Amino acid sequence: MTGFPLIRHAAPDAAVALRGGRPVSAGSFLAAVAALAERLPDREHVLNLCGDRLAFAIGLGAALSRGQVSLLPPNDMPATLRQLRHGYPGMTCLTDPGTRYPDIECIEVPAAYPTGGTSPPVPTFPAGQVAAIAFTSGSTGRPMPQVKTWGTLVRSVRGAGAALGIRALGPAGLVGTVPHQHMYGLESVILLSLQHGLVLQAGRPFYPADIAARLGDFDGRRILVTTPVHLRALLADGAAVPPLDFILCATAPLAPQLATDAEVRLSAPLHEIYGCSETGQLAVRRTRATAEWQCIDGIRLRRNSRGTWASGDFLDGETLLADVIELNAEDRFILHGRSADQVNIAGKRSSLAYLNHHLNSIDGVLDGVFFMPDENGAEGMTRLAAFAVAPGLTPEAVTARLRERIDPAFMPRPLRLVDSLPRNATGKIPREALVRLLDDPPSGK
């Protein structure tokens, strides 16, 4: 059976990660993986809740070495952990030092890693070995488990790296702002680093000044893996960002103007990656240059009356995608938004992604979202609602500017100004959070 190595760095002394400003070599990383694997009890599942990216990667490698499956939940809320305890009894939990969770057997992954001695060989794992169970974000419903084999993950990440030209960047330093328990973070932060010889920043910066500081920890080439929300905040903050060589963005639609602004101000090409929890990474594009997506090598698409289906060398059969896609060829397409985002009002059609684009294009709107509530009213009439973060503007001013951009049928009623939107760590807004926000009484703005 075909196998794939845990890492693909050039030599034992090559840097795998940067932690606290100090490089961690491939040899030290592999020694830490082997040491942790010896400490793991004989369990089927490992809940990897390490916030430190290096500790998470060590935990992933240790679990693979023991033939154990890593559970990657969307959060560590008590309700989520209760569901996991019931669904995966006997699981072990990996945590950062000093972090414990009640009623779960926890093993701390140390903050210090071996630095001397002989480097263990790079372990290789079968392509068919189940490596992880990831969970959907819950933005459209109850989180659902997605089983991922090691071969599926590695082939996807290598294909995406080839499509993006990552090899040309050499051992660049990679800073990510997205959680690594999320599929995008797992693939494009952790595994992109391990499978392409990059140097992983162990910290997970959130605020613009922290992102700039962690990028500044690297002396050579730099890659930023981020989301539209984090990117918008970074540009709005005005923090001095060290020179970048590559920007990768995903998890939500990226406005072309934001992509252009990012490339101009950060002096680096920006690419988007398209995929979903069910399939992993499927396609890439340079947003400033084209609206068309190019599938990564080995991925093929086809359409029928039910929608668009994805298949490929590393996918298990065909998967029906939850997006409205216009095929230009079996490996090229235009994305028109999620199927669930399509709205039909008074016989007219649009998409929430299209409406969000125009709301966020208004000068003075820092963040905004349209929302389709459940049916209401005596005749089941449903009206779109919208929320916007727009200091210095009134609802009337935002509404007036929207009227210049969208059809009257899609004007939101109500449109409320709020201090912030309830986005999660990946920049998405769970539907239940918007329901609660709509039910809250207006603040008077």
N, C-alpha and C positions, 0 to 999 in steps of 0.2 A: 504493500500500500504506500502511496506517495506520502512523504512527510515534509514538514516545513520547520525551519529553525526558529527559536524564540527571538533571536536578534540577528542582524546582518551587519555588524560593525566590523571594520577592517582588521582590527587586532585587539588583543586583550587590554592594551593600554589606551585604546581609543575611548574618548569620553562618551558615555551613554546619557548622562544627565548632569545638570548643574544644580547643586543644592547648597543654600547659604553662601553662594558665591564661589563654591569649590566644585571642581569637576569630580564625577564619580566614574571610574573606568569600567569598561566592559567586564574585566576580570572581577572587580569588586561587586558589580551587579550580579554576576552569575554565582559568586560565592554566597551572597545574601539570599538569592533564590534557593540555593541548595540548603542553606542553614534553616530557612523558614519551612521548607518542605519537610525537613526532619521533625519539626515541631508540630506540624499539623496532625490532629487526631484523625483516625480512620473514619471519615465522613463522606457522604456523597456530594454534599453541596457546601460551598463557602460563600458567605455573604461578605463581599468586599466593600467596606464603607470607608476605606482610607481616603482622607482628603488630600494628603500629600501625594503628588503624582508619581514620584519615584517609589514610595511605599506601595501604592496601588499596583504599579507594574511588577514589583517584586512579588506581591501577593498573587497576581495573575499567573506569573511564571511558576510559583510554588504550587498553586492549585493544579496547573497543567501537569507538573512533574509527578503529582500524586494521583493523576487521573480523576481529579475532582472538578466539579462544575462551578464556575463563579456566577453568583446571582448579582445582578446590577439593577437595583430598584430605582425608580424616578426620584425618590427622596427617602429620608430616614425618619419620617413622621411616625408616631406611635401606631396609628391605624395601619400604615403600610407594613411596619414590622410585625404587627399581629397577624396580618394576612400571610406574610412569608413564613412565620413560625408554624401556622396551620398547614400551609401548602408544602413546606419543605422541613418536616420535623427532624430534629437532630442536627441542623445546620450549625456550622461554626462561623463566627463573625471576626473579620480582620479589621482592626481599628488603628488610628494614630495613637501614640503614647498619651495616656491620661484620659482617653475617651472610652466610656463603657456604656453598654445598653442593658437595661434590666431584662432578666429572664432569657438571656442569650449568652452562650459560652463565647467569650471574647478573647482574642489573642492579639496583643499589641505588636505592630511591626516597628522595630526600633528605629530611632532617628539616626543612629550611627551604623555604618556599614563596613565590612571587612576591607582593609586596604593592602594587606600583604599576603604572602603565600602564593601557591601555584593556582593559576586560574582554572576552574573546572571547564570541561568541554561545553560547547554550546549545545543545549538539549534540542532534540528534534521531536516533534509530535506528529502523530498520524493526521492526515487531512480529515478523516472522518471522526476524529475525537471531538466530542461535544466540549466546547471551551467555555461557553457562557450562556446564560439565559438573561437577555435584556428585556426591558418592559417598555411599552409605548408610553408616551408622555402623559396620557390621560387628558389631552386638550380637547378630545372629541368624545370621550367616554371613559369607561373603566380601563385602567392599564391592563394590557394583555401580554403574556410571556411570549418571547420570540427566541427560539432555540438556535444557537449559532455554533457551527463546527469550526474547528481551527482552520481547516482548509478554506472554508467560505470567507472567513475574516481576512486571512492572509492574501488570498487571490484578489479580493476586493480592494484591499489597501495597496497592493502592488500595482494593480491595474490603474487605480486612481493616481498613484504617484507617477506612473509612466505618462498618463494623459496630462498631468500638470507640469511635467518636466522637473520633478524634484531632484533627480540625479544631478542635474547641472548645478545645483546649489551646494553640493558637497556636504561636509559635516556641519550644516548650519544649525544655529540655535533656534529652538521652537518654543514660543510662548503661546499658551492657549487660555482663553477666557471662559470656555464652555466646560461643564462638568464632565468628568471622564466616565461616570456611570451611564451617561447618555450615549446612544449609538454614535452620534457625530463626534463626541469627545473621545470615545473608545477608539474609533477608527482613525480620525484625523488628528488626534493629539498623541495618544499613547502608541497605537500600532504604527502610525505613519513614522513616528520617531524610531521605533524598534526595528521596523522592516526596511528603512531607508538610510540607516546609519546617521540619523540626526541626533542632536543633543537636546534632551528634554529638560525644560525648566520645571523643577520639582514643585514650585509654588503655583497657586492658581489665583492670579490677580483679578480683581473685580473693578476697582475704581481706576479712572484714567491715569492718575499719578502713579499708582502701583503698576499698571501695565507698562508705562514708560520706564519705570525703574527696573522692572524685570527684563525688559528688552535691553536696557543699558548694561545688564550684567554680562552680556555676551560681547566679545571683542570682534568677532567675525561676522559672517552673514547671519541675517535674522529673518525668521518666518513668524507671522502672527496669524493664529487660527482663532476666529472670532465669530460674532453674530451681528446682524444689522443693528440691534439695539446697543450692543457694546461699542460698535464702530461709530454710531451716531454720537454717543456720549463722549467718546474719545476725541472726535473732531470738535464737538461743541465746547469741550473743556479748555482747549487751547494749550494743553500740556506739551512741553518740548519732547517729542518722540525721536529716539535715535533712528538713523537711517534704516529702512527696511528693504528687503530684497524680494519679499513675496507676502501676499495677504490672501488668506482663504476664508470664505464666509459661507454660512449656511444657517438652517433652522427656520428661516422666515423669508418672504419675498424681499429682495433688495432693490430699492428704487435706483434706476439708472443714474440719476443725478447724484445720489449718495456715493455710488461706485466711482463716478467721475471725480467728485470732490476728494474722496479718499486717495485715489491714485495721484492726483495733483499735489495734495498736501503732504502725503506720506512718501511720495516719490517711489512707488512700487506698484507692480501690476497686481490687480485684484481679480481673483477667480472665485466663482461660486461652485459649490458641489451640490448635486441633487441626489436625493435618495430617501429612504424611509426605513423604519425599524424592521419591516417585513423583509426587505431585500438587501439593505445596506446601500453602499454608494453605487450610483448608476451612471451619472453623466456629469460633465463639467462645462463651464463656459467662462470666457472673459467678458464680464457684464458690460464694460464700457464699449467693447468692440462689436458685440452682437447680441441679439435676443435669442439666438438659436443655441440649443444644447447639443453637445456631442457625447454620445455614449462612450464609456470607457471600453477598452478592447475586450471583446467577448460577450458584450451585452447586446441583446436584440429586442426590439419592440414590435408589436403588431396590434392592430385594432380590430374589434368586431362590435356587434351591437351592444355589448355589455360595457365596453370601454377599452382601455389600453392595457396590454399584458406585457410583462417583462420576463425574459428568459436569458439564460447565459451559461457559460462554462462552469461557474461556481454557484449557480442558484439551483435550488431543489425544485425542479419543475418550473411551471409558469406562475406568476403572481399578478393578480389584477391590481393595478395601481389606483389609488384614491384621488387621482388628479385628472383634470381635463387637459388632454394633450393633443396637439395637432402634429401629426407625423409628416415630415418632409422626406424621410427615408427610414429604413428600419433602425438606423443608428443616429438619426438627427431629428430634432423636434422643437416645437414651441410650446412652452408651458403656460396654460391659461388659469392656473389656480386649482385648488382642491375641489373635487366634485361636491363635497359638503358645503363649499363656500358659494356655490351658484345660487342666485336669488332670482325669483320671478315675481314681479309686482305689476299688477294691472296689464299683464301680457307682455311686459318688457323684461329682458334678461340682463343681468350683470353679474359681477362676482365681488365678493367682499375684498379680495386682494386688489381689484381695480379701484374700488371705492376708498380703501385704506390708502392707496397710493396718492389719490387726489387730496385726501384729508391731510396727509403728512407733507404734502407739497406746499401747503399754505404757509406763507411767511409768519413766523410767530408760533406755529404749532410745533412743539418739541416731540410729541408722541401722540398717536391717536389710533382709534380702532372702531370699526363698524361692528354691529352685533345684531343678529336676527333672533329676537326672543321667540318663545313658544307662542302659538296662536292665542289671541285674546280678543276680547270684545264680543258683543252679542252675535255678530255675524262671522266670528272667527277671523276677523281682519287682523293682519299682522303688519306692524310698522317697524322699519329699521330704527335702531337706536345707535348712538355714537357717543364715545367719550374722548375727550381731548385734554392734553396737558398744554396749556397755552397761556402762560403768565403775561399779563398786560392786554389780553384780548377778552372780549365779552362773547357770550354765546351768539348774540345777534351778529357780531362781526364775523365770526367763523362761519355762521350760516350763510351770510351774504356772499362770502367768498366761495363757499361750496356751490351756491346757485350758479356761479359763473363756470363751473367745471363739470357738474353731473346733471343727469336728467331729473326733473322735479319728482318723478315717481320714487326716486331713491333717496330723497332728502330725509335725514334722520329726525324722528320725533319720538323721544326727545334727543337733543344734543346737550350733553352736560360737560362742563369743565371740571376737572379733578386735579388734585395735586400730583398724583402718580397713577400709573396703571398697574394692576396686580400681575406683573409678569413673573414667571418662574426663572430659575437659574439659566435656562436656555433661551430666554427671551420670549417664550410663548405665554399665552394667557389661557389658562384652563376655562372651559365654558362655565363651570360652576362659579368661578370667581366673577365673571361678567354678570351672571344671574344675580349674585349677591350685591354687586355694585348697582345694578338697575333697581333692585328692591330697596336700597338705602335711600333715605330722603335726600333731596337735593341740598347742597351746602349753601345755596343762596348766591352762588357765583353767576 
